[in-house]
Amino acid sequence: MTNVRLLHLPKITDRRGSLSFIETGCGGIDFDALSEVCWWSSETSRNVKRQAEQSEILIALSGNIEILANDSKYTLDSAEKGLYIPMGTSRSKEQYSPDAICLILRPDSSHVDVVQSLKGNKYISVDDCSLFCFPHRKDGVVGFGLAKTLPFPVRRVFYIYDIPQGATRGGHMHKTCHEILIAVSGSFEVELDDGENKKTVLLDNPACGLHIPPDMWAIERNFTEDAVCLVLTSEKYDEAGYVNSYSEYKNYRKDGNRN
């Protein structure tokens, strides 16, 4: 694959809002994991022309962004549209709206390490859900090289947007998948529940994310009108890896299941 091209990403819409995602195979892009995940907003970004040192995918999570790549202009104006830029391509952002947020993903087809275990076989509690503070670059990019600093390789990215007032998301548990939730725009609350204790975390800073390990019940609520929730996961989607009933979850934890 050598040419710059637009990607049409999946979009799932229901009464709780819209969700789009990218993982290996989406739009014909194959990768083992993502080597870098970062984002910038119009408030912090500076227009820098650069040459892509490796292939990358650009997505407008919010607003409109005009990208110049190999002397051709491309407009990103919806969250289910991505722009694939091959390694060595010269690109720059020409224009962007005041509410623009750009997600940048850099695929890695090399071997990646397995997910690190979290504190051995310790029974996971709400206290094991920790906040990450992401690195910044001088040009306003957040999370540059992020995938190399997380406790797991990023194999799937999804983001939730156009969330109606009063809607909730989540309401399930992952058996083996790690997640990091980030409010790249607006804010929302995450209610964590380990079967015995509960804790609520407010996410309102795009430079911070909440790590939710497996075996944790989580619900996202109180989304602001402009909220965009970005999620990085250690695994591709697998329906069998979910527990969707709270009563089933309580039994699952009583049986001694742990990360």
Phi, psi and omega per residue, in radians:
M1 nan 2.035 -3.005
T2 -2.156 -0.235 -3.025
N3 -1.788 2.567 2.973
V4 -1.124 2.351 3.137
R5 -2.733 2.696 3.096
L6 -1.444 2.463 3.108
L7 -1.944 2.451 3.062
H8 -1.843 1.900 -3.043
L9 -1.603 2.682 3.126
P10 -1.059 2.582 3.064
K11 -2.381 2.175 3.137
I12 -2.039 2.078 -3.085
T13 -2.127 2.313 3.019
D14 -2.538 -2.901 -3.077
R15 -1.144 -0.234 -3.134
R16 -1.638 -0.025 -3.120
G17 2.115 -2.804 -3.096
S18 -2.065 2.595 3.124
L19 -2.375 2.279 3.015
S20 -2.179 2.733 -3.089
F21 -2.614 2.859 2.997
I22 -2.474 2.308 3.053
E23 -2.587 3.083 -3.088
T24 -0.960 2.320 -3.124
G25 1.739 -0.375 3.128
C26 -1.153 2.189 3.112
G27 1.142 0.313 -3.126
G28 1.405 0.194 3.139
I29 -1.624 2.162 3.125
D30 -1.945 2.329 3.091
F31 -2.789 2.677 3.067
D32 -1.366 -0.723 3.139
A33 -2.798 3.100 3.097
L34 -1.770 2.201 -3.136
S35 -1.371 -0.496 -3.141
E36 -2.503 2.445 3.054
V37 -2.358 2.176 3.138
C38 -2.661 2.952 -3.111
W39 -2.704 2.721 3.066
W40 -2.455 2.740 3.081
S41 -2.076 2.855 -3.117
S42 -1.134 -0.398 -3.124
E43 -1.255 -0.507 -3.027
T44 -1.995 -0.268 -2.982
S45 -1.402 2.580 2.985
R46 -2.048 2.564 -3.091
N47 -1.393 1.853 -3.110
V48 -2.143 2.165 3.063
K49 -1.432 2.327 -3.084
R50 -2.572 2.831 3.064
Q51 -1.838 2.250 -3.098
A52 -1.161 2.043 3.133
E53 -1.351 -0.312 3.003
Q54 -2.626 2.904 -3.118
S55 -1.079 2.625 -3.111
E56 -2.597 2.777 3.103
I57 -2.177 2.206 3.140
L58 -1.897 2.357 -3.133
I59 -2.372 2.311 3.052
A60 -1.503 1.780 3.104
L61 -1.236 -0.410 3.133
S62 -2.703 2.604 3.056
G63 1.260 -2.786 -3.090
N64 -2.210 2.409 -3.129
I65 -2.361 2.311 3.075
E66 -1.893 2.134 -3.087
I67 -1.960 2.326 3.019
L68 -1.773 2.069 -3.130
A69 -2.363 2.132 -3.106
N70 0.895 0.763 3.065
D71 1.202 0.215 3.052
S72 -2.057 2.533 -3.122
K73 -1.752 2.427 3.123
Y74 -2.280 2.376 3.141
T75 -1.876 2.182 3.045
L76 -1.829 1.990 -3.028
D77 -2.394 0.241 3.054
S78 -2.667 2.609 -3.036
A79 -1.252 -0.248 3.119
E80 -1.711 0.301 3.107
K81 -2.083 2.302 3.096
G82 -2.173 2.781 3.090
L83 -2.098 2.010 3.101
Y84 -1.512 2.204 -3.129
I85 -2.132 2.001 -3.117
P86 -1.206 2.783 3.081
M87 -0.995 2.398 3.103
G88 1.590 -0.091 -3.135
T89 -1.360 2.355 3.047
S90 -1.462 2.210 -3.122
R91 -2.528 2.683 3.089
S92 -2.662 2.725 3.054
K93 -1.599 2.194 -3.048
E94 -1.597 -0.832 -3.138
Q95 -2.525 2.704 3.046
Y96 -2.766 2.615 -3.114
S97 -1.346 2.815 -3.095
P98 -1.044 -0.428 -3.122
D99 -1.736 0.256 -3.050
A100 -1.201 2.375 2.979
I101 -2.325 2.159 -3.086
C102 -1.958 2.209 3.050
L103 -1.712 2.341 3.133
I104 -2.120 2.157 3.129
L105 -2.097 2.348 3.125
R106 -2.114 1.864 -3.093
P107 -1.175 2.676 3.108
D108 -2.341 2.057 -3.123
S109 -1.682 0.105 3.135
S110 -1.471 3.009 3.135
H111 -1.134 2.441 3.086
V112 -2.163 2.660 -3.136
D113 -1.239 2.750 3.082
V114 -1.267 2.892 3.127
V115 -1.070 2.310 3.071
Q116 -1.230 2.415 3.083
S117 -1.273 2.678 -3.103
L118 -1.753 1.788 3.079
K119 0.970 0.844 3.075
G120 1.064 -2.324 -3.127
N121 -1.746 0.386 -3.125
K122 -1.037 2.441 3.072
Y123 -1.144 2.104 -3.015
I124 -1.290 2.323 3.120
S125 -2.179 3.047 3.128
V126 -1.059 -0.433 -3.140
D127 -1.241 -0.234 3.110
D128 -1.526 -0.026 3.064
C129 -1.565 1.866 -2.973
S130 -2.005 2.728 3.080
L131 -1.572 2.413 3.028
F132 -1.851 2.386 2.987
C133 -1.812 2.099 -3.023
F134 -1.516 2.612 3.117
P135 -1.215 2.700 3.081
H136 -2.034 2.653 2.935
R137 -1.883 2.852 -3.110
K138 -1.132 -0.417 -3.127
D139 -1.542 0.195 3.045
G140 1.621 0.017 3.124
V141 -1.338 2.358 3.124
V142 -1.945 2.421 3.031
G143 1.469 0.264 -3.097
F144 -1.073 2.202 -3.098
G145 1.279 0.289 -3.033
L146 -0.984 -0.733 -3.043
A147 -1.047 -0.398 -3.126
K148 -1.414 -0.238 -3.062
T149 -1.870 -0.122 -3.100
L150 -1.457 2.818 3.126
P151 -1.370 0.176 3.110
F152 -2.724 2.661 3.019
P153 -1.291 2.446 -3.114
V154 -1.516 1.990 -3.101
R155 -1.913 -0.188 3.137
R156 -2.648 2.472 3.056
V157 -2.253 2.275 2.994
F158 -2.377 2.804 -3.106
Y159 -2.531 2.500 -3.056
I160 -1.970 2.351 -3.039
Y161 -2.655 3.024 -3.092
D162 0.904 0.829 -3.048
I163 -1.510 2.119 -3.130
P164 -1.144 2.654 3.096
Q165 -1.062 2.314 3.123
G166 1.524 -0.088 -3.122
A167 -1.314 2.651 3.031
T168 -2.104 2.671 3.085
R169 -2.189 3.021 -3.135
G170 1.352 -2.280 -3.071
G171 1.315 0.756 3.119
H172 -2.790 3.077 3.102
M173 -2.292 2.547 3.035
H174 -1.760 2.343 -3.136
K175 -1.305 -0.667 -3.075
T176 -2.328 -0.186 -3.020
C177 -1.545 2.291 2.990
H178 -1.544 2.607 3.073
E179 -2.380 2.643 2.895
I180 -2.214 2.170 -3.122
L181 -1.803 2.349 -3.105
I182 -2.341 2.320 3.006
A183 -1.558 1.561 -3.125
V184 -1.300 -0.292 3.038
S185 -2.584 2.509 3.121
G186 1.135 -2.616 -3.119
S187 -2.681 2.845 3.029
F188 -2.844 2.907 3.125
E189 -1.902 2.578 3.061
V190 -2.078 2.069 3.064
E191 -1.648 2.074 -3.115
L192 -1.784 2.483 -3.068
D193 -2.549 2.093 3.131
D194 -1.760 0.217 -3.128
G195 1.694 -0.351 3.117
E196 -2.200 -0.651 -3.097
N197 -2.209 2.678 3.092
K198 -2.176 2.656 3.082
K199 -2.635 2.421 3.111
T200 -1.956 2.290 -3.120
V201 -2.076 2.262 3.061
L202 -1.585 2.203 3.043
L203 -1.902 2.016 -3.100
D204 -2.526 0.288 -3.095
N205 -2.323 2.056 -3.110
P206 -1.161 -0.137 3.113
A207 -1.666 0.113 -3.138
C208 -2.328 2.515 3.110
G209 -2.375 2.723 -3.111
L210 -1.844 2.110 3.080
H211 -1.481 2.130 3.081
I212 -1.993 1.907 3.134
P213 -1.340 2.980 3.064
P214 -1.028 2.841 3.089
D215 1.318 0.209 -3.099
M216 -1.964 2.215 3.047
W217 -1.417 2.307 -3.095
A218 -2.464 2.451 3.060
I219 -2.289 2.324 3.084
E220 -1.820 2.315 -3.091
R221 -2.630 3.099 3.119
N222 0.980 0.838 3.087
F223 -1.266 2.369 2.991
T224 -1.317 2.867 -3.059
E225 -1.019 -0.598 -3.081
D226 -1.700 0.249 -3.030
A227 -1.190 2.377 2.944
V228 -2.278 2.107 -3.114
C229 -1.797 2.042 3.098
L230 -1.739 2.330 -3.099
V231 -2.239 2.241 3.058
L232 -1.870 2.298 -3.072
T233 -2.221 2.730 -3.110
S234 -1.514 -0.181 -3.078
E235 -2.409 2.767 2.970
K236 -1.239 2.872 -3.134
Y237 -1.108 2.308 3.086
D238 -2.530 1.898 -3.074
E239 -0.985 -0.579 -3.107
A240 -1.239 -0.237 -3.111
G241 -1.538 0.091 -3.109
Y242 -1.835 2.622 2.832
V243 -2.043 2.020 -3.001
N244 -1.816 -0.152 3.131
S245 -1.873 2.265 -3.114
Y246 -1.155 -0.630 3.106
S247 -1.138 -0.683 3.068
E248 -1.131 -0.656 3.112
Y249 -1.089 -0.785 -3.138
K250 -1.036 -0.740 3.099
N251 -1.161 -0.669 3.121
Y252 -1.033 -0.767 3.139
R253 -1.259 -0.628 3.113
K254 -1.110 -0.494 -3.136
D255 -1.321 -0.006 3.074
G256 1.537 0.210 3.112
N257 -1.136 2.467 -3.126
R258 -2.628 2.942 -3.104
N259 -1.077 nan nan
